[in-house]
């Protein structure tokens, strides 16, 4: 049983760490996952909770994995891990039967599983979580309770810092379909299965009096409606479905995707999924960046997921002068997680990304001087190294803390017991 406990600790700990880590470094993505569940449960209007709940669940999962692997507060960690797995096993069973959501999001964008695969995975993990639950009293504390709570607090602060950094900048590593090095034009190549060309339409969803209504770009509602979502739907044709959703249209509803991607050389796209969230600071950054592009006579555009009314109002209010186009806001969040971030294309290939906070105002010349393929390769390597270093630091701290605790606490504890036993023997012998 001791061996089974050790194996269970290892499997649950590493799985929780991996699952929590790939989501905590992508807090926006964690929020999108929670949004799908909230919409399914009928709470789609609770936008203010999506990202908070997503980050809280991911952080809890990561912290649980660390606690189980390190061996701190095992009675609590084993209980929470058990009920955590029990809840999600039931949830994924429902998903596997009814399929209301196509992607459970257990491993974020890093690993995609079907609902059935997710349920079977959870059944296996539930077995090991159950062992830990019923054996939780058999684990020897690795340190005094105050130390263990202190270790947990240190890791919690690290997780919060990692999440905050990834939110302000970009995910440490990009697992999405629009990652650096992707030739979007090639991804969008359509191979029709018949002579009927597929056609797509962007549908804008607005809410009024608690009910959702769909509108086209040419037929927008008045200001009494609240914007909720946008979707790109195939309206005609039975051609091969595009492997990547990147339908870009102008204010007249004309699709300009091909013309944008056909631009040879550099192209800078400013991604604004939520135009109404552009405040003074972000608008100032965008204008400064646009001015630097204009001085170099470089092509650029703004892509937004908001309706044209909000877009025109915001750009006029902040004096943003740029060609602006519309695409699905979720596509834009896959394109660049930062609202107001920048994507650098070269010959239709994504070469570099920046968050709104990291716009390269003064680096345009150096960016253009560097070979695009080399820049893309360096970016991918840097992403991978950053994520690997963060993961190694977490695991290394677990190893170091466990070693220190075993050396300092357990050995001293054993020695004190030996001294107490020796004193007892002396007293019994009348010495």
Order of alpha helices (4+ residues) and beta strands (2+ residues): alpha-alpha-alpha-alpha-alpha-alpha-alpha-beta-beta-beta-alpha-beta-alpha-beta-alpha-beta-alpha-beta-beta-alpha-alpha-alpha
